Amino acid sequence: MRLIYTNENRIMVLNVKNVLMSYDIDVTLNNEFASSASGGLAPFDTWPEVWLLKDNDYDKAKKLSILSLSRAI
């Protein structure tokens, strides 16, 4: 597994997840509901994260995530 994207904005993270899944890249979401624990952790430790399940998808996933984020702004 390899971290591909994290952000404090849950919508941005979900967008990247959905784009990658639409290209048949297997991902999982970590810390989706961790914001409730933010009092005991550093704030960035509770940000939602998109993780790749297969490391060999990294290059394709990185390009797709950058492209999707540049269109979202």
N, C-alpha and C positions, 0 to 999 in steps of 0.2 A: 504494500500500500504506500501511496505517496500523496502528500498534500499538494493540491493544485491551486486552491484559492480559499482565502478567508477575508472577511470584511465585517465591520460592525453592523452594516445594513443587511438585514436578513433577506430582503427582496433581491439585492444584487447577488447574494450567494445562491438563492434559489434559481435565479435566471441562469447563472453559469451551470448549475446542476442540470437544469432542464435542457439547455443547449447541448451539453455533452451527452446526455441520455438520448437526445434525438438523433445523434450520430452513432448510436450503439456503443458508446463508451460506458463501461460499468463504473459507477461511482457510488459513494455512500456519504451521508451527511452526518457530521459529528457536531456536538454542542448545539444542536438545534434549539433546545429548550434550556440551555445552561445559564441564561441571563438571570434566572432567579437565584443563582448561587453567587452572583457578582459581589456580594458583600464580603465574602471570605476569600475571593480570588482577585487577581489583577484583572481589570476590565477586558483587556485583549485576550485573556485566557478563556473567556466565555463567548467569544465571537464564534458564529457558526462557521464550519469548515467543510469544504468539498474535498474528498479524498478519492483518488483513483484506486480501483481494485487491482488493476494490472499496470505494473510499472512501465511496460513497453508501450503503453498508450500516451505516455507523458508528452512527447513532442507534438503530436496531433492535438491533444487536449489543451496544451498551453496556447497553441495558435488559435484554436477555436474560442477559448475563453477570452483572449485578448481581442479578437475580432468582435465577439458579442458585447464586450464591455465598451469598446469604442463606438459601437452603434447605439448603445444604451444612453450615452451621455449627450 
